Amino acid sequence: MHYTLADLLLDISQNAAESGADLIEIELSEKTKTCSANPELRFMVRDNGKGMDSEELKMAEDPFFTDGVKHPHRKVGLGLPFMIQTAQQSGGGWDIKSQKMKGTEVCAWFDTKNVDTPPAGDIPGTFRTILMFPGPDEIIIRRKRSDGDSGLDYILRKTELSEALGGLDDSQSLLLLDQYLHSMEEEE
């Protein structure tokens, strides 16, 4: 199992980055128990990469299948199966849509009041890691959280952040990015 929901988001986002996509869109939203009878965390990862046909999609959902391309020595592929299992056991759900040569969209939602739901995890650190993925020209992250009277709503774009920081590949830029991402998570 993954330790946090952010780990699941990171794994699915890494799959998108390795799909040959030049654009990845991510949405992460939370409704807390103070503003909703059904508190939940939900994420969506959409890419315009190689996509999968229905047979490949079925195999990707099987933990005992891997195409062996990304990790030649592995005999299993656990990213999607772990996400599916976690969503189901936590009273949530999932949906995957994919078209060959057009891309894939993965959605998952989790009942955050369910005892089997892992903690959210380090959201800013996860976003930082995703923004550093090589490959995609653009990564767009939309983040929302509703806490009753307060909340947050912001959008991150890899190209804008890279331009503002002079790149995303040196320690000073990454430190500034980390500080910025943590500041964005502060409630309004």
N, C-alpha and C positions, 0 to 999 in steps of 0.2 A: 504494500500500500504506500501511497504518497503521504508524507507527513502533514502537508497543508494543501488547501485549495489552490494557493499560488503555485505550488509545484505542478499541479495538473495543468494550469494555464500555461506555465512555462514549457512543459512537455509538448502540448498541442501546438503552441506557437513555434517551437523549434521544428516540428514536423512541417509546418507551413513554410518556414524559412528555407528548409531543405527541399522543397517541392519544385524549385525553379521559379518561384514567384518573384515578380518585381514589385508587387504591392501586397501588403498584409494589413488588414483592418481588424482591430481588436476592440471589443466593448466589454467592460466590466462594470456591473451595477450591483448595488446592495440596497436592500430595504431592511432597516433594523426593527426590532420589536417595538420600539417606541412610536413608530409611525405606521406599522402594519400588523394586522392580525396574523399574517403569514410572512415572517421575516425570511429573506432569502438572499443568496448570492448567486449571480448568474453571469456567465461569460459566453462570448461568441468570438470565434477566430475565423476570418474569411481570407482566402488567398486566391490569386489568379494563376496558380501553378499548374502542374501537370494533371491534377485531378485523378479520379478513379472511375472506372466503370462499375456496374453493380456487382460483378463478381469480385473485383479487387476490393471494393468496399466491404463486402461480406467477409472476405479473408482478413482485412485490417481489423475487424472487430473480434477476431479470434486470437486469444493470447498465445496459441501454439503455432502461429504463422508469422513469418517474417520473409520479406523478399530477399534478404541477405545482401542487398546492395549497400545500404547505409552502414550496417554493422555486419561485415562478412562472417564473423565467427559466432554470431548469436543464432540461437535456434528458436527464440521466441520474440514477439513484439508486444510489449505490455502497455504502451501509452494510452491508446484508445480503450482497451479492455479495463484498465484501472480507472479511467475516467467514468466509464459506463457503470462499473461496479460501485464506485463511490457515490455516484448520483442515485442509483437505485437503492442502495442501502441507507441513504440519508433522506429518503422521502422526496427526492428530486426527480430529475429526468434528463434526457439528452436527445439530440437530433443531429444527424449528419446528412448533408447533401453534397453531392459531388458529380461533376461532369468531366469526362476525359478531355484534356487539353483546355479546360476552362477554369478549373479550380475547385476548391472545397470549402464548405462552411460547416464548422463544428460548433454546436451550442450545448451548454450544460447548465443545469440549475440545481441548487442545493438548499434544502430547508435548514436554515442555520440554527433553529431551535432543537433540531433532532440530535440526540445524544451521539449518533454515529457520524455526524458531520465533522470532518477535521476543521481545525481553526483556519481562518483566512490566510494567515502567514504574512510574509514581508512583501506587501504590494509594491512599494516604491523600489525595493531591491529587484523584484521580478521585472518591473517595467524597465529598469536600467539594463538588466541582462538582455531582455528582448530587443531593446533599442540598439544594442551592440552586435546583434547577429549579423554576420557577413551575408551578402547575397541580395536581399531585397533592397531596391533603390529607395522605397518609401515604406515606412511603418507608421500607421496612424492608430493611436490608442485613445479611446473615449472612456472616461471614468465618471461614474455617477454614484453618489451615496445619499440616501434620504434618511434623516434622523428625526423626523417629526418637524420641529420648527427650524432646524438647520440642515445643512448637508453640503455637498460639493458636486461640481460638474465642471470638468475640464477636458481639453483635447491636447494630446502631444503628437507632434510630427517629427519623425527622425530627421528629415532634411532641414527643418527650421532649427532644431536643437543643435545639429551638427554645425550649421552655419554660425549660429550664435556663439558656440563654444570653440570654434576653430577645429572641429573634428570630435570624434568620440573614441579616440585611440590613445590618449595619454593620461597619466594619473591626475593631472590638474583638471582636465576637462571632466573626467569621471567623478572627481570629488565635487566639482560644481554641479554636475548633473544630479548626483546623489542628494546634495543639499536642496536643489530645486524640487526634485520629486518628493522629498519628505515635506517640504513646505506646502506643496500642492495638496497633500493629504490632511492638512490642518483644516478644521471645521471653519466655515464662514460665520 
